[in-house]
Amino acid sequence: MRPSTFASSLIAAAFLSASATAADLKKGIDAFVEGNRVTAWHELLPLAKRGDAIAQYHVGIMYAHGFGTERDPVEAKYWLEQAAAKGNPDAMFSLGFESYQQGDYAGALRLLTPAAERGVPVAQYHLARMYRLGLGVPVDLARAESWALRAARQDVEAAQFELGELYGRGASGPPDLIRSYIWFFVADARRYPGAAENLEALAKIMAQADVDSARRQALEILSRRPGN
């Protein structure tokens, strides 16, 4: 059965509306990335008011930092909460990280976990720290290792350093100095503070063959980084 003319018109109108929204969203985000914050504000605020979660996240960030508008922490939290309620992982991370900084680890866990599960690498890193240090959760080095590894593979240098710490102390068993050296080496390639000193300390207690093996494996990891 062919759709009625009226139904066809509704479908066409919905398609055009969605296309226009996507175009406006892209224009707003491009302006935001390029530093044209006033243009971004005027493009994204109407979309946020219409319920677009990506626009709501960006509007929240703009209110938080005073980009293109007056800084307003209350409005920032409102828009980030709107976006997070729709499942926006970046908004979840922003709110979760704020809770983390304030020492509200229960609130942080509630928001960082779904953000991490949706692939936000910095959320994965902070969960790793929470499980390693027992911040609001029982110490669980196996979980800490798992989250740190996911973030490290996405080139989060703090997570790479975290893995070096975890393996050096024994993440889920005896200390693994080769793996510790690998991840400190990778972190040092990013000039992460403290990594070089840890490499020197490990080299003094490791067999040279193990150091050479660790370096080869670290260089292989680095060769897979974007742009290499």
N, C-alpha and C positions, 0 to 999 in steps of 0.2 A: 504494500500500500504506500502510495506516495504521500509525503507530509503535506499538510495544507499550506496555503500561501502564508497564512498568519503564523503558523508554527515555524515555517522556513525563515520568516522575517525575524522571529525571536532568536532563532539559532544564529542567524547572520549578525544580529545586533550584539549578541553575547560574545561572539567571536571577535568582532571589531573592538568591543569594549576591553576584552582581555588583551588584545594586541596593543591597544593604546596604553593600557596600564603597564604592560611589559616595557614598552618604549619609554614611558615616563620614568619608570623605575631605573632602567638602564641609564637614562640621561642624568638622573639624580645621583646614582652611585658613581658614575664616571666623574661628575663634577666634584663629588666628595673626595674621591681618590686623587684627583688632580689639584685639590686644595681650593677649589672655587666653592667655598662653604655656603655663601649666600644663595647661589643658584641651587645648590644641593638642598638647602633648607626649603626653598620655595617649591621645588619639585617633589620632595619626599614627604613633607608635612601633610598635604592633602591625601596622599596614598596611605599614610599611617592612619589618618582619621577614618579612611574607608576600610581599615582592617588588614592591610598588607603587613605581614609579620616582618619581612625584610626591611621595609620602610620604617616600621615601628622601632626596630633595633637601631637603625642609623639615627633616627630622631632622638632616641634615648641617649646615644653616644654624644650627639651634638649638644643636647641639653647638659650632659655631664661635664663637657669640656668647654662649653661656650663657643662652639663652632657655628658661625652663621646666625647665632641668636644669643640671648643672655644666658649665662650659666644658671641652671636651676636644678639642684639635686632632687627635689621632690618630683618635678616633671620627668626628669631622667629616669628615676625609679619607676614611675608610672608606665612610661612607654616601654621600658625594658621588661617589666612584668607582663605587659600586654603581649609582647613578642614571645616571651618565654612560655606563656600559657598556650600559645599556638605551636609550641615545639621548636622554636628557633634556637639552635644550639649555641650560637654566639651570645644571645641574650642570656641564656642559662649560665654560660661561663661568666659573663660580666657580673651578674648578680651573685653567683656562687663565689667568685673571687673577692667581691666586696665583703661577703660574710666571712671568708677565710681571713682576710686582713683584720677584721674586727674580732677575731677569735671565736666566732660563732661557727664551730666546726660541724655541728649537726645541720645547720642551714647550708653550709658549704657542701657537705656530702650530698644533701638532697638535690642540689642543683648541678654540682660538678659531675656527678655520676652519669646522668643522662646526656650531658654535654660530651663527656668522654666517650660514652657508648656511641654517640653520633659522629665521632671522629675528630673532635676538637683537640689538637695535640697538647696545648697548654693546660687544658683541663685534665688530660691524662697524666701530665707531669705532676700537677698539684695533688691528684689522688695518690700517686706513687709516694709523694712525701708524707701525706697523711697516714698512709698505711705503714711506712717505714718508721715514722716517729710516734705513731699512736695518737694522732691528733683527732680526737672525737671518735676514734675507732680503735679496737684492739690492734696491737702491732701484728702485722701479717706481711712478712717479708716476701712470701711467694706472690701475693697480690701486688705488692710494691714493685717487684721485679717485672711482673706482667704489664702493668701500666707504664712503667718507665721505658720498657722495651718498645711499646707501641709508639710512645712519643719520640724516643730516640731515633726510631726508623723514619720519622717524619722530620728529622733534622732539628729537633729542639735540643740545643747544646746543653741546657741545664739538665735535661733528662739523660743525656749522654754522660755527663759528670755523675749524676745520681746512680747510674748503672755501675760506673767504676767504683763508687762507694759501696754499693750493695754487694757486688761480687767480691770486693776486697774483704768485706766483713763476713761474707757467707750469706747469700740471699736466702737460699732454701737448702743449705747443707754446708759442707766445709768451704772455706774461702777458695775462690777460683782466681788465682793471680793472673792467669793468662787472659781471661775475660775482663778482669779489672783493668789490666794494661791496655787491652784493645779499646775499651770505651774511654779511658782517660786520654789515650792517643787521639781518638776522634774528637773529643772535647777540646784538646789542646790545639788541634788544627783550626778550631774556631776561636782560638785565643781565650778559652774560658778560664777565669781566674782559678788558680790552684791546681790545674790539671798538670802543668809542667812539673811542679814540685812533687806531685804524687807519682809521676812517671819516673823521676829520678830515684825516689825512695823504693819503688818496686824493682827497678833495674838492679839495685844493690842486693836484693835477696832472691832474685830469679836466676835460673840458669840462662846462659846466653842463647842457647837454642830455643828456649821458651820465649825470650824477648824477641828474637828474630821471627818466630812463628806468629806472635801476637802482632808485630808490626805489619807483616804481610796481610794478615786478616783485616787489620784496621785500614790499610791502604785499599783493600778491596771494597770495604764498606764506603770509604770516601769516594771511590771511583764511581759509585752508583748514585752519588748526589746529583740533584738536578743541575744541569749546565755542564756536567763533566762528560 
